Amino acid sequence: MSTVSEGLSAAGLPASPAGPTTNLADVDASKEIVPLWQQRLRIFFHNKLAIASVIFLMLVLLFCYAGPLFYHTNQTNQALALTQPFNEAPSAHHLLGTDSSGFDELGRIMFGGEYSLSLGMLAGVITIVVGTLYGMIAGFLGGVVDTLMMRLLDAFLSIPLLFLLITLISVFSRTTVFLIVIIGVTGWFGNARIIRGDALLIKKLEYSQAATAMGASKWHIIRRHVFPNSMSNIVTVATFSVADAILFLSTLGFLGLGIPAPQTDWGTMMQNGSVQQSNGFWWEIYPTALVFVLVIVAITYVGEALRDAFEVRLLER
């Protein structure tokens, strides 16, 4: 080291200052390693619209499920509702007025929201579970099995979903359980295609091929490799599936094929309110429609934020 310094001095160049040298290994070791879940939370909370949407959805859930505990109205006794004034304008006694059947409109929004949100979430769960299993099995097994499963899926996709729902509901009874099942088992077709694409990609990666070479079973590879590495798309698709289920349920209700009375949902309420809108009874449609649209938009923003949170390219290396 002294020889190098003397040579630099002789050449008229400044010698390197004495002191401890920097070790690159120490720099890397001193760098803070942020856990993966914290990185995802940071990306999610960076989206202000998503945070506002989560807060709004929590308020809607409290409004629909806890609101009736404080705002007491009759929503199940049709005979008692007939004793109340019909189409009454908002007042101190009925904050959003009454509908054409005498039910309190504000209480009706809470009551209909319970059914719309509950049925939508349950149908969304069925949708994502069936679609995930179908897509993973088809994509991972490949070959003839994948071809047959995809051709069957193409046959389902060739049928308009709304037409299929209307046909099935017209044939069978419109019970709550039936609506949940029928929306769930007819809404997974697009989800299965997305998950199948992930399975096709992941099974070709080195760690999946190494596990296969070591004798791991196909179920083990799906459970330990394909499923965890498809979680980003699964979470995103699950969020949008809930919004789609709520939207389809409301569409059926608007067409008069929703939950039978005295139960109701937001779609049925909007259908009834649209009939009364021409008479100037705005409170029977606009509040319900506003809540419905905001809920769908909020779920969409949350789904987009979750997609970004699970995006590998946005995570720190």
C-alpha positions as CSV (number, residue, x, y, z in Angstrom):
1,M,0.0,0.0,0.0
2,S,2.9,2.4,0.8
3,T,4.5,1.6,-2.5
4,V,1.3,2.6,-4.3
5,S,1.1,5.9,-2.3
6,E,4.7,6.7,-3.0
7,G,4.2,6.1,-6.7
8,L,1.2,8.4,-6.8
9,S,3.1,11.1,-4.9
10,A,6.0,10.8,-7.3
11,A,3.6,11.2,-10.3
12,G,2.2,14.4,-8.7
13,L,-1.2,12.7,-7.9
14,P,-2.7,12.9,-4.4
15,A,-2.4,9.8,-2.4
16,S,-5.5,8.2,-1.1
17,P,-6.3,9.3,2.5
18,A,-5.7,6.9,5.2
19,G,-8.7,5.4,7.0
20,P,-10.9,2.3,7.1
21,T,-12.0,0.9,3.7
22,T,-15.7,0.4,2.9
23,N,-16.8,-3.2,2.7
24,L,-19.7,-3.7,0.2
25,A,-20.8,-6.8,2.2
26,D,-21.3,-4.5,5.2
27,V,-23.3,-2.1,3.2
28,D,-25.7,-4.8,1.9
29,A,-26.0,-6.3,5.4
30,S,-26.8,-2.9,6.9
31,K,-29.6,-2.2,4.5
32,E,-33.0,-2.7,6.1
33,I,-35.0,-5.5,4.7
34,V,-38.7,-4.6,4.6
35,P,-41.1,-7.5,5.0
36,L,-43.2,-8.3,2.0
37,W,-46.5,-7.7,3.8
38,Q,-45.3,-4.2,4.8
39,Q,-44.3,-3.4,1.3
40,R,-47.8,-4.4,0.1
41,L,-49.5,-2.4,2.8
42,R,-47.3,0.6,1.9
43,I,-48.3,0.4,-1.8
44,F,-52.0,-0.1,-0.9
45,F,-52.1,2.9,1.5
46,H,-50.3,5.0,-1.1
47,N,-53.6,4.9,-3.1
48,K,-55.7,7.6,-1.5
49,L,-58.8,6.6,-3.4
50,A,-58.5,3.1,-2.1
51,I,-58.3,4.3,1.5
52,A,-61.3,6.5,1.0
53,S,-63.2,3.5,-0.6
54,V,-62.3,1.2,2.3
55,I,-63.6,3.8,4.8
56,F,-66.8,4.3,2.8
57,L,-67.4,0.5,2.6
58,M,-66.9,0.2,6.3
59,L,-69.5,3.0,6.9
60,V,-71.9,1.3,4.5
61,L,-71.5,-2.0,6.3
62,L,-72.2,-0.3,9.7
63,F,-75.1,1.6,8.1
64,C,-76.8,-1.6,6.8
65,Y,-76.0,-4.0,9.6
66,A,-75.9,-1.8,12.7
67,G,-78.2,1.0,11.5
68,P,-81.5,-1.0,12.2
69,L,-80.4,-1.3,15.8
70,F,-80.8,2.5,16.2
71,Y,-83.3,3.4,13.5
72,H,-86.2,1.1,14.2
73,T,-88.6,0.5,11.3
74,N,-90.9,-2.2,10.1
75,Q,-89.5,-4.0,7.0
76,T,-91.1,-7.4,7.2
77,N,-94.8,-7.0,8.1
78,Q,-96.6,-6.1,4.9
79,A,-100.0,-5.7,6.7
80,L,-98.5,-3.2,9.2
81,A,-96.8,-1.2,6.4
82,L,-100.2,-0.8,4.6
83,T,-101.4,1.2,7.6
84,Q,-98.7,3.8,7.0
85,P,-99.0,6.7,4.5
86,F,-97.8,5.8,0.9
87,N,-95.2,7.8,-1.0
88,E,-94.9,10.2,1.9
89,A,-92.2,12.9,1.4
90,P,-89.2,13.0,3.7
91,S,-90.1,14.3,7.2
92,A,-88.9,14.1,10.8
93,H,-90.8,10.9,11.3
94,H,-89.6,9.3,8.0
95,L,-86.2,10.8,7.2
96,L,-86.3,9.6,3.5
97,G,-90.1,9.3,3.3
98,T,-92.0,6.1,2.5
99,D,-92.3,4.0,-0.6
100,S,-95.4,2.9,-2.5
101,S,-96.0,0.1,0.0
102,G,-95.7,2.2,3.1
103,F,-92.3,1.0,4.2
104,D,-89.8,3.6,5.6
105,E,-87.4,4.3,2.8
106,L,-84.3,4.8,4.9
107,G,-84.9,1.6,6.8
108,R,-85.6,-0.1,3.4
109,I,-82.2,0.9,2.1
110,M,-80.6,-0.6,5.2
111,F,-82.7,-3.8,4.9
112,G,-82.1,-4.1,1.2
113,G,-78.4,-3.5,1.7
114,E,-78.1,-6.4,4.1
115,Y,-79.4,-8.7,1.4
116,S,-77.5,-7.1,-1.5
117,L,-74.1,-7.1,0.3
118,S,-74.6,-10.5,2.0
119,L,-75.7,-12.3,-1.2
120,G,-73.1,-10.5,-3.2
121,M,-70.2,-11.5,-0.9
122,L,-71.4,-15.1,-0.6
123,A,-71.9,-15.5,-4.4
124,G,-68.5,-13.8,-4.9
125,V,-66.8,-16.4,-2.6
126,I,-68.4,-19.3,-4.6
127,T,-67.3,-17.6,-7.9
128,I,-63.7,-17.3,-6.9
129,V,-63.4,-20.7,-5.3
130,V,-64.9,-22.6,-8.3
131,G,-63.0,-20.4,-10.8
132,T,-59.7,-20.9,-9.0
133,L,-60.0,-24.6,-8.7
134,Y,-61.1,-25.1,-12.3
135,G,-58.4,-22.8,-13.7
136,M,-55.6,-24.3,-11.7
137,I,-56.5,-27.9,-12.5
138,A,-56.9,-27.1,-16.2
139,G,-53.7,-25.1,-16.5
140,F,-51.5,-27.4,-14.4
141,L,-52.6,-30.7,-15.8
142,G,-52.5,-29.4,-19.4
143,G,-52.8,-31.7,-22.4
144,V,-56.1,-33.4,-23.1
145,V,-57.6,-32.5,-19.8
146,D,-56.9,-28.8,-20.3
147,T,-58.3,-28.9,-23.8
148,L,-61.5,-30.5,-22.8
149,M,-62.0,-28.2,-19.8
150,M,-61.3,-25.1,-21.9
151,R,-63.7,-26.2,-24.6
152,L,-66.4,-26.7,-22.0
153,L,-65.6,-23.3,-20.6
154,D,-65.9,-21.8,-24.1
155,A,-69.3,-23.4,-24.4
156,F,-70.4,-21.7,-21.2
157,L,-68.9,-18.3,-22.2
158,S,-70.8,-18.5,-25.5
159,I,-74.1,-18.2,-23.5
160,P,-74.9,-14.6,-22.4
161,L,-74.6,-14.6,-18.6
162,L,-77.7,-12.4,-18.0
163,F,-79.8,-14.6,-20.3
164,L,-78.6,-17.7,-18.5
165,L,-79.5,-16.2,-15.1
166,I,-82.9,-15.1,-16.3
167,T,-83.6,-18.5,-17.7
168,L,-82.6,-20.4,-14.6
169,I,-84.4,-18.1,-12.2
170,S,-87.6,-18.3,-14.3
171,V,-87.5,-22.1,-14.2
172,F,-86.7,-22.5,-10.5
173,S,-88.0,-20.7,-7.4
174,R,-86.4,-17.4,-6.3
175,T,-85.2,-18.3,-2.9
176,T,-82.3,-16.6,-1.2
177,V,-80.1,-19.7,-1.2
178,F,-80.9,-20.3,-4.9
179,L,-79.9,-16.8,-5.9
180,I,-76.6,-17.1,-4.1
181,V,-75.8,-20.4,-5.7
182,I,-77.0,-19.5,-9.2
183,I,-75.0,-16.3,-9.3
184,G,-71.9,-18.0,-7.9
185,V,-71.9,-21.0,-10.2
186,T,-72.5,-18.9,-13.3
187,G,-70.0,-16.1,-12.7
188,W,-66.7,-18.0,-12.5
189,F,-66.0,-18.5,-16.2
190,G,-63.8,-15.4,-16.7
191,N,-62.0,-16.0,-13.4
192,A,-61.0,-19.5,-14.4
193,R,-59.3,-18.3,-17.6
194,I,-57.2,-15.8,-15.6
195,I,-56.1,-18.4,-13.0
196,R,-55.4,-20.9,-15.8
197,G,-53.0,-18.5,-17.4
198,D,-51.1,-18.2,-14.1
199,A,-51.0,-22.0,-13.7
200,L,-49.6,-22.5,-17.2
201,L,-46.8,-20.0,-16.5
202,I,-45.9,-21.2,-13.0
203,K,-45.7,-24.9,-13.8
204,K,-42.9,-24.0,-16.4
205,L,-40.8,-22.2,-13.9
206,E,-37.6,-23.7,-12.5
207,Y,-38.8,-24.3,-8.9
208,S,-41.9,-26.1,-10.1
209,Q,-39.9,-28.3,-12.5
210,A,-37.4,-29.0,-9.7
211,A,-40.2,-30.1,-7.4
212,T,-41.5,-32.4,-10.1
213,A,-38.1,-33.9,-10.6
214,M,-37.8,-34.6,-6.9
215,G,-41.0,-36.6,-7.0
216,A,-43.5,-34.1,-5.6
217,S,-47.1,-34.9,-6.4
218,K,-49.1,-32.6,-8.7
219,W,-51.5,-31.7,-5.8
220,H,-48.4,-30.8,-3.7
221,I,-47.1,-28.5,-6.4
222,I,-50.5,-26.8,-6.9
223,R,-50.8,-26.3,-3.1
224,R,-47.3,-25.2,-2.4
225,H,-46.2,-23.4,-5.6
226,V,-49.1,-22.6,-8.0
227,F,-51.6,-21.3,-5.5
228,P,-49.3,-19.0,-3.4
229,N,-47.8,-17.5,-6.6
230,S,-51.2,-16.9,-8.1
231,M,-52.4,-15.1,-5.0
232,S,-52.1,-11.6,-6.6
233,N,-54.6,-12.5,-9.3
234,I,-56.8,-14.4,-7.0
235,V,-57.2,-11.5,-4.5
236,T,-57.8,-9.1,-7.3
237,V,-60.3,-11.3,-9.1
238,A,-62.1,-12.0,-5.8
239,T,-62.6,-8.3,-5.2
240,F,-64.1,-7.8,-8.6
241,S,-66.2,-10.9,-8.3
242,V,-68.0,-9.5,-5.3
243,A,-68.8,-6.3,-7.2
244,D,-70.0,-8.3,-10.2
245,A,-72.2,-10.5,-7.9
246,I,-73.8,-7.4,-6.3
247,L,-74.3,-5.9,-9.8
248,F,-75.9,-9.1,-11.2
249,L,-78.2,-9.4,-8.1
250,S,-79.3,-5.8,-8.5
251,T,-79.8,-6.3,-12.3
252,L,-82.1,-9.3,-11.6
253,G,-84.0,-7.2,-9.0
254,F,-84.4,-4.3,-11.4
255,L,-85.9,-6.8,-13.9
256,G,-88.3,-8.1,-11.3
257,L,-86.5,-11.4,-10.7
258,G,-84.8,-10.5,-7.4
259,I,-85.7,-11.5,-3.8
260,P,-89.4,-12.0,-3.3
261,A,-91.3,-9.6,-1.0
262,P,-91.3,-8.6,1.8
263,Q,-87.5,-9.1,1.5
264,T,-85.8,-6.7,-0.9
265,D,-82.5,-5.7,-2.5
266,W,-81.2,-2.5,-4.0
267,G,-82.1,-3.6,-7.5
268,T,-85.7,-4.3,-6.6
269,M,-85.9,-0.9,-4.8
270,M,-84.6,0.9,-7.8
271,Q,-87.1,-0.9,-10.1
272,N,-90.0,0.1,-7.8
273,G,-88.6,3.7,-7.5
274,S,-88.2,4.1,-11.2
275,V,-92.0,3.5,-11.6
276,Q,-92.7,6.3,-9.1
277,Q,-90.1,8.7,-10.4
278,S,-92.5,10.1,-13.0
279,N,-94.8,11.1,-10.1
280,G,-92.1,13.2,-8.5
281,F,-91.3,10.8,-5.7
282,W,-87.5,11.2,-6.1
283,W,-86.7,9.8,-2.7
284,E,-87.7,6.3,-3.8
285,I,-84.9,5.9,-6.3
286,Y,-82.1,8.5,-6.0
287,P,-80.8,7.7,-2.5
288,T,-80.8,4.0,-3.2
289,A,-79.2,4.4,-6.6
290,L,-76.5,6.7,-5.2
291,V,-75.5,4.2,-2.5
292,F,-75.5,1.4,-5.0
293,V,-73.3,3.2,-7.5
294,L,-70.8,4.4,-4.8
295,V,-70.5,0.9,-3.4
296,I,-69.7,-0.6,-6.8
297,V,-67.2,2.2,-7.5
298,A,-65.6,1.8,-4.1
299,I,-65.1,-2.0,-4.5
300,T,-63.5,-1.3,-7.9
301,Y,-61.0,1.1,-6.4
302,V,-60.1,-1.4,-3.7
303,G,-59.6,-4.1,-6.3
304,E,-57.3,-1.9,-8.3
305,A,-55.3,-1.0,-5.2
306,L,-55.0,-4.7,-4.3
307,R,-53.8,-5.5,-7.8
308,D,-51.0,-2.9,-7.4
309,A,-50.1,-4.1,-3.9
310,F,-49.5,-7.6,-5.2
311,E,-47.7,-6.5,-8.4
312,V,-44.2,-7.8,-8.1
313,R,-42.6,-5.0,-10.2
314,L,-43.7,-2.5,-7.6
315,L,-42.1,-4.3,-4.7
316,E,-38.6,-3.4,-3.4
317,R,-35.9,-5.8,-4.5
